[in-house]
Amino acid sequence: MDQQQSTVSDIFRRAQAARLEHPDWSYKQIKDLIVKEFSGGAFPSLSSLTIPEQDDRAPEEDWTAGLPIIARGIQFQDWKEVADGIILSLEQTENYERERGPEGDRDDWHDRNAGINDATAKGVGKWMPAELVALAERNVKK
């Protein structure tokens, strides 16, 4: 990898891409690829230790599982440990999707709109003129 500083998200996206390129590979093979590609490069910053796009794929407790390991790897300047954390987060996310389906598709418990739909409807009903509500409803039906 070049000397440009990668983010944790960049490394995670590379692991995902390797998983798509080589679906028959084990997590260990992906880990070895990550270590090989990123060794010698600058370590990610601890200030942006996150994988934001994973929030849509699995609950935070799953995709963040490897972040403490990644942080320790960055602190100790150990690419193998960084890769261990990336693989743990990737594995947790994939296992969650395989067992439960994509985030938001399973049940009411994981519905991200729960608790705000009623408040939104109440606010719209109270403050929005009836003709604008009718117009919006017609546009939604189209």
N, C-alpha and C positions, 0 to 999 in steps of 0.2 A: 504494500500500500504506500502511497506517497506520504510526504511529511505533513500534509494538511491534517489538522486536528479533526478527527471524526467525533460525532456525538454518539451517545448510547443508542439513540434512535437509528442512526446510520448503520451501526453494527447489527442491531436487531433486524433491520430491513435486509441487510446482506444475508443474515441467517435464514430469514424467510425466503429470500430469493434462491438460496442454495437448496432449501427444502423443496421448492417448486421445480428447480432444475434437476434435482436428483431425488425423487420421491422414495427410492429404494434405499437411500443412505440412512444409516443409524444417526442418532444424535451425536455420538462420539465422532463420527466422520465429519459432521457439520462443525463440531467444536474444533477439530483439528484444522479444518479449512479456515475458520475464523482466526485461530491463533496464527496460522501461516500467513494469511493476508494482512493482518493488522500488526504483527510483531515488527518492531523497529520503528513504528510510527508513534506519533504523539498520543498520549492517553487522553480519553475524553475528560471534559471538565466535570467536576463534582457538582457544579452549580446548575447543570441541566441534566440531572440524573432522572430521566423519565422516558417513557415510550408512549406519547399522547395518543397516537392513532389506535393503540390497543384497547382503549376505553370502549370502543364500539364492538369489540370482538368478545370480550370476557370481563367479568367483574374485576375491579381493581385489585382485590386480594389475590387473584390468580396471576395477572400479568405483571404485578409488582413483586412476585415471589423472589425473583432473582436479583432485585435491585440492591439489597444489602451485600450480596456476594460481589456484585459488580463494583460497588463502592469500595469494598475491602481490596479488590483487585487493583483498582485505580490508586488507592492509597499506598499499596505495597509495590506498585509498578509491576504487576504480574498479569500478563495477557491470558494465561491459562485460567486464572480465577475470573477474570472479566468474561471470558468465553463460557465458563461454567454457569455464571449468572444469566447470561444471554440465553443459553440452552435451557436452563430451568424455566425462565419466563416463556420461552417458545413452547416448551413441552406442556406447561400448565395451560397455556392458551389453547393449544391444539387439543389437549385432552378435554378441556371444558367444551369446546365446540363440538367435538366428536360425541360426547355424552349428552349434551343438552341442546345443541343447535346454536345458531348465532344469537348474540345478545339481543334481548327484546322480543324474540319470537316465541318464547316458551310459555310464559305464564304471566299472570297479573303481578306477581311478586317482583319481577324484574322489569316491569313497565316503567320507563323513565318519565312518563307523563302522569303517573299516579300522584295524586295530591295537588296537581296544578290545574287539571282540567276543570274541576268545579269552580275554582277561584277565577280562572280565565272566563268561563261562561258567565259567572256572576258579574264580573267587571265589565264585560262586553255588553251584557244585557242592561246593566245599570247606566252606562255612560255612552253607548253607541246608539245613534238614532236608528229607529226601526227600518227606515228605508236603506240605510247602509248595511244593516244586518241582512236584509232581504237580498241586496245586491251581492254581498259576499257569499251568501248561501247559493245563489244562482250560479255564480262563477265557480264555486267548488263542485257543483253537480256536473258542469260541462267537462 
